[in-house]
Amino acid sequence: MAWIITKYFLTAAVVVLVSELAKRSDKLGGLVAALPMVTLLTLIWLYVENQPAEKIANHAWYTFWYVIPTLPMFLVFPLLLPRIGFWPALLACTVITAVCFALFALALRRFGIELI
């Protein structure tokens, strides 16, 4: 149980760190948020918990493919935010990301990469 609490604490600390840095500096907050810290922590947790190398490698592989369709959100959100407000912009970006993911998954299927 202590291990799970430690994992929650360290993982939550990353989110708090990013939000605190973003309050102080847009650029630094963005830079730290763009770092794959959650993925790195996940890879560490999987390794420390003696998961097979194949499972750890698969996690990194799929994370790469899942990141790509989320990128349009980071371009659209700043454009929508001043026009329609925070919550509608966030909702619109969620829908855009889901559509991008579905289309991306269909495109990758032609190359033998199954994301869904």
ZADO-1210 file (C-alpha; in nm, 4 decimals, padded with zeros to 6 digits):
<atoms>
<atom x="00.0000" y="00.0000" z="00.0000" code="MET" pos="1"/>
<atom x="00.2875" y="00.2390" z="00.0759" code="ALA" pos="2"/>
<atom x="00.4187" y="00.1805" z="-00.2768" code="TRP" pos="3"/>
<atom x="00.0895" y="00.2905" z="-00.4354" code="ILE" pos="4"/>
<atom x="00.0764" y="00.5999" z="-00.2143" code="ILE" pos="5"/>
<atom x="00.4347" y="00.6844" z="-00.3165" code="THR" pos="6"/>
<atom x="00.3423" y="00.6440" z="-00.6837" code="LYS" pos="7"/>
<atom x="00.0380" y="00.8697" z="-00.6445" code="TYR" pos="8"/>
<atom x="00.2399" y="01.1320" z="-00.4560" code="PHE" pos="9"/>
<atom x="00.5261" y="01.1481" z="-00.7065" code="LEU" pos="10"/>
<atom x="00.2973" y="01.1440" z="-01.0088" code="THR" pos="11"/>
<atom x="00.0726" y="01.4154" z="-00.8609" code="ALA" pos="12"/>
<atom x="00.3823" y="01.6200" z="-00.7758" code="ALA" pos="13"/>
<atom x="00.4674" y="01.6339" z="-01.1465" code="VAL" pos="14"/>
<atom x="00.1251" y="01.7842" z="-01.2289" code="VAL" pos="15"/>
<atom x="00.1527" y="02.0362" z="-00.9448" code="VAL" pos="16"/>
<atom x="00.5060" y="02.1292" z="-01.0552" code="LEU" pos="17"/>
<atom x="00.3908" y="02.1970" z="-01.4114" code="VAL" pos="18"/>
<atom x="00.0916" y="02.4071" z="-01.3011" code="SER" pos="19"/>
<atom x="00.3048" y="02.6109" z="-01.0600" code="GLU" pos="20"/>
<atom x="00.5731" y="02.6690" z="-01.3223" code="LEU" pos="21"/>
<atom x="00.3070" y="02.7699" z="-01.5766" code="ALA" pos="22"/>
<atom x="00.1775" y="03.0361" z="-01.3351" code="LYS" pos="23"/>
<atom x="00.5228" y="03.1907" z="-01.3210" code="ARG" pos="24"/>
<atom x="00.6337" y="03.1479" z="-01.6825" code="SER" pos="25"/>
<atom x="00.4310" y="03.0500" z="-01.9877" code="ASP" pos="26"/>
<atom x="00.7410" y="02.9291" z="-02.1713" code="LYS" pos="27"/>
<atom x="00.8909" y="02.7304" z="-01.8823" code="LEU" pos="28"/>
<atom x="00.5530" y="02.5791" z="-01.7928" code="GLY" pos="29"/>
<atom x="00.5016" y="02.4765" z="-02.1550" code="GLY" pos="30"/>
<atom x="00.8502" y="02.3324" z="-02.1810" code="LEU" pos="31"/>
<atom x="00.8160" y="02.1218" z="-01.8676" code="VAL" pos="32"/>
<atom x="00.4637" y="02.0130" z="-01.9668" code="ALA" pos="33"/>
<atom x="00.5948" y="01.9030" z="-02.3062" code="ALA" pos="34"/>
<atom x="00.8538" y="01.6785" z="-02.1467" code="LEU" pos="35"/>
<atom x="00.7346" y="01.3191" z="-02.1349" code="PRO" pos="36"/>
<atom x="00.7492" y="01.3092" z="-01.7548" code="MET" pos="37"/>
<atom x="00.4332" y="01.1045" z="-01.7074" code="VAL" pos="38"/>
<atom x="00.5563" y="00.8537" z="-01.9640" code="THR" pos="39"/>
<atom x="00.8994" y="00.8388" z="-01.8021" code="LEU" pos="40"/>
<atom x="00.7420" y="00.7858" z="-01.4606" code="LEU" pos="41"/>
<atom x="00.5198" y="00.5138" z="-01.6042" code="THR" pos="42"/>
<atom x="00.8185" y="00.3390" z="-01.7624" code="LEU" pos="43"/>
<atom x="01.0006" y="00.3588" z="-01.4291" code="ILE" pos="44"/>
<atom x="00.6975" y="00.2229" z="-01.2391" code="TRP" pos="45"/>
<atom x="00.6631" y="-00.0658" z="-01.4863" code="LEU" pos="46"/>
<atom x="01.0342" y="-00.1466" z="-01.4594" code="TYR" pos="47"/>
<atom x="01.0459" y="-00.1244" z="-01.0788" code="VAL" pos="48"/>
<atom x="00.7387" y="-00.3483" z="-01.0621" code="GLU" pos="49"/>
<atom x="00.9247" y="-00.6119" z="-01.2693" code="ASN" pos="50"/>
<atom x="00.7055" y="-00.5933" z="-01.5777" code="GLN" pos="51"/>
<atom x="00.8462" y="-00.7713" z="-01.8832" code="PRO" pos="52"/>
<atom x="01.0658" y="-00.5663" z="-02.1170" code="ALA" pos="53"/>
<atom x="00.8164" y="-00.6278" z="-02.3970" code="GLU" pos="54"/>
<atom x="00.5355" y="-00.4625" z="-02.1964" code="LYS" pos="55"/>
<atom x="00.7560" y="-00.1621" z="-02.1169" code="ILE" pos="56"/>
<atom x="00.8641" y="-00.1290" z="-02.4812" code="ALA" pos="57"/>
<atom x="00.5026" y="-00.1598" z="-02.5991" code="ASN" pos="58"/>
<atom x="00.4017" y="00.1205" z="-02.3651" code="HIS" pos="59"/>
<atom x="00.6621" y="00.3531" z="-02.5195" code="ALA" pos="60"/>
<atom x="00.5660" y="00.2417" z="-02.8725" code="TRP" pos="61"/>
<atom x="00.1944" y="00.3091" z="-02.8283" code="TYR" pos="62"/>
<atom x="00.2561" y="00.6345" z="-02.6411" code="THR" pos="63"/>
<atom x="00.4417" y="00.7629" z="-02.9484" code="PHE" pos="64"/>
<atom x="00.1485" y="00.6850" z="-03.1758" code="TRP" pos="65"/>
<atom x="-00.1106" y="00.8224" z="-02.9308" code="TYR" pos="66"/>
<atom x="00.0700" y="01.1559" z="-02.8920" code="VAL" pos="67"/>
<atom x="00.0564" y="01.2459" z="-03.2620" code="ILE" pos="68"/>
<atom x="-00.3238" y="01.2927" z="-03.2917" code="PRO" pos="69"/>
<atom x="-00.3266" y="01.5104" z="-02.9772" code="THR" pos="70"/>
<atom x="-00.0978" y="01.7732" z="-03.1304" code="LEU" pos="71"/>
<atom x="-00.3696" y="01.9658" z="-03.3223" code="PRO" pos="72"/>
<atom x="-00.5349" y="02.0418" z="-02.9888" code="MET" pos="73"/>
<atom x="-00.2370" y="02.2528" z="-02.8848" code="PHE" pos="74"/>
<atom x="-00.2768" y="02.4663" z="-03.1966" code="LEU" pos="75"/>
<atom x="-00.6567" y="02.4971" z="-03.1861" code="VAL" pos="76"/>
<atom x="-00.7036" y="02.5640" z="-02.8133" code="PHE" pos="77"/>
<atom x="-00.5227" y="02.9022" z="-02.8096" code="PRO" pos="78"/>
<atom x="-00.7291" y="03.0108" z="-03.1105" code="LEU" pos="79"/>
<atom x="-01.0627" y="02.9068" z="-02.9594" code="LEU" pos="80"/>
<atom x="-01.0038" y="03.0213" z="-02.6008" code="LEU" pos="81"/>
<atom x="-01.0493" y="03.3974" z="-02.6548" code="PRO" pos="82"/>
<atom x="-01.3402" y="03.3416" z="-02.8944" code="ARG" pos="83"/>
<atom x="-01.5600" y="03.0929" z="-02.7073" code="ILE" pos="84"/>
<atom x="-01.4205" y="03.0715" z="-02.3529" code="GLY" pos="85"/>
<atom x="-01.2364" y="02.8066" z="-02.1557" code="PHE" pos="86"/>
<atom x="-01.4896" y="02.5243" z="-02.1141" code="TRP" pos="87"/>
<atom x="-01.6311" y="02.5338" z="-02.4683" code="PRO" pos="88"/>
<atom x="-01.2764" y="02.5513" z="-02.6097" code="ALA" pos="89"/>
<atom x="-01.1729" y="02.2558" z="-02.3942" code="LEU" pos="90"/>
<atom x="-01.4775" y="02.0574" z="-02.5042" code="LEU" pos="91"/>
<atom x="-01.4184" y="02.1431" z="-02.8702" code="ALA" pos="92"/>
<atom x="-01.0543" y="02.0375" z="-02.8400" code="CYS" pos="93"/>
<atom x="-01.1578" y="01.7104" z="-02.6795" code="THR" pos="94"/>
<atom x="-01.3887" y="01.6390" z="-02.9729" code="VAL" pos="95"/>
<atom x="-01.1192" y="01.7450" z="-03.2223" code="ILE" pos="96"/>
<atom x="-00.8683" y="01.5156" z="-03.0531" code="THR" pos="97"/>
<atom x="-01.1112" y="01.2219" z="-03.0598" code="ALA" pos="98"/>
<atom x="-01.1809" y="01.2763" z="-03.4298" code="VAL" pos="99"/>
<atom x="-00.8089" y="01.3140" z="-03.5071" code="CYS" pos="100"/>
<atom x="-00.7367" y="00.9965" z="-03.3128" code="PHE" pos="101"/>
<atom x="-01.0047" y="00.7976" z="-03.4960" code="ALA" pos="102"/>
<atom x="-00.8852" y="00.9180" z="-03.8364" code="LEU" pos="103"/>
<atom x="-00.5218" y="00.8580" z="-03.7423" code="PHE" pos="104"/>
<atom x="-00.6006" y="00.5057" z="-03.6188" code="ALA" pos="105"/>
<atom x="-00.7781" y="00.4297" z="-03.9475" code="LEU" pos="106"/>
<atom x="-00.4825" y="00.5612" z="-04.1471" code="ALA" pos="107"/>
<atom x="-00.2297" y="00.3606" z="-03.9445" code="LEU" pos="108"/>
<atom x="-00.4346" y="00.0447" z="-03.9815" code="ARG" pos="109"/>
<atom x="-00.3345" y="00.0458" z="-04.3506" code="ARG" pos="110"/>
<atom x="00.0268" y="00.0102" z="-04.2347" code="PHE" pos="111"/>
<atom x="-00.0469" y="-00.2739" z="-03.9931" code="GLY" pos="112"/>
<atom x="-00.0438" y="-00.0602" z="-03.6784" code="ILE" pos="113"/>
<atom x="-00.3519" y="-00.1256" z="-03.4634" code="GLU" pos="114"/>
<atom x="-00.4268" y="00.1483" z="-03.2115" code="LEU" pos="115"/>
<atom x="-00.7850" y="00.0572" z="-03.1313" code="ILE" pos="116"/>
</atoms>
